[in-house]
Amino acid sequence: MFDFDRPVDRLNTDSVKWEYRFERGVLRRWDDTDPELGDERVIPLWVADMDFRCPEPVIEAIKARAEHGIFGYSRVGPRYLESVVSWMGRRQNWHVEPEWIVNTAGVVPALHLATRAFARPGEGVIVQPPVYYPFYSAVKAAGCELVANPLRQVETRYEMDFEDLEAKASRPNTTLALLCSPHNPGGRLWNREELQRFSDICRANDVLVVSDEIHGDLIMPGNRFVPYGTIDPRAVICTAASKTFNMAGMKISTVMLPDPQRRAAFQEQMQGLGMFGTNPLSIVATEAAYTYGEPWLDAVLQYIAANRDRTVRFISERIPEVEVMDLDATYLLWLDFREFGLDAETLESLMLGKAKLYLDEGHLFGPEGHGWERINLACPWSVLEDALHRIKRVVDEHLRPRAEGPR
């Protein structure tokens, strides 16, 4: 029914994933004449979007809306709200009231807005590194103090350091915590007991929690996601259909703010920055995804889980020096290259210059990510298999000889 094995050519579509790269912190188009790249085409497995076509009902809904021919100012209406409420109840077992919902042009803007709305400049904001790098920029842009509560690695999983969290949350200046659930880049699905303890510590110290749950529908088979809103009704929850249904370019997200005063404060921040209205195509795309996209999602999760299993098997059998973190959720696998003792610049240079792979470098996720690489599994297996063979080639030709030293 769904053909996820067929590659889709994304070149000449202005795709950030396929046509751009970061150079010294600036997003630039690929220069195909760069001698560093050579003749072999670079495979981009960095930014978190899929190389699969969206569900057909989403495409048809966009076409139908486009046929209307008028794209005036738009806001979400009852159909959108009902699609979100129904989805959250059906897929996440979380009852959401329509009036809680506020729309923004993405979860990253929502994180920035929430940090500005709920923490004053100079106040402390807790993050749990290694973590999605916009968390750091949201804290910095708001003029707040970054309060790091690093996760602990226990074998191939991350765990929260609750003792350190309690110490950081109890500081009088700490007022906000940004939670990444499921965790990106670690792929960890926090269980109810962990989230409850996290909530108990934050509530006892009057620390408000903003939870980024954009990967909350991308749960590997056999696991279950616990929405933080079912733990703490005071919390601010940020989510979207964009990661779930591969429509990040639609630039629409849903923020749930049950508390009316916090909702008003959040909306005041939006108004102060001139944010008004929503893209009409994004509205119908989200409605269609949440209403008709479930069969596609179930199928794509099975495909990604198979990609995960084959990738883990390939690495364990052929590149055993590289450790792989368990993946409960997301389609982003976290790979540990620290065994080779390379600095971040050398590792990145080898991956791009020798393997011709553009991955998300671990150091972007904080100091705890040095020596790691994040790889995107949401692509045809043929593409991912090619990438894995390229990594093995670099390990065989460059990394193992370094580790073994001169003979």
ABEGO torsion letter per residue (X at the ends): XBBAABBBBABGAGBAAAABBBBGGBBBBBBAABAAAEABBBBBABBBBBABBBBAAAAAAAAAAAAAGBBBBBBBBAAAAAAAAAAAAAAAGBBBBAAABBBBAEAAAAAAAAAAAABBBGBBBBBBOBBBAAAAAAAAAAGBBBBBBBBBBBEABBBBBAAAAAAAAABAABABBBBBOBBOAAGBBBBAAAAAAAAAAAAAAGBBBBBBAAAAABBBBGBBBBBAAAABAABBBBBBAAAAAGAAAAGBBBBBBABAAAAAAAAAAAAAAGBBEBBAAAAAAAAAAAAAAAAAAAAAAAAAAAAAAAAAAAAAAABAABBBBBBABEABBBBBAAAAGBBAAAAAAAAAAAAGBBBBBAAAAEAAABGBBBBBABBBAAAAAAAAAAAAAAAAAAAAAAAAEBX
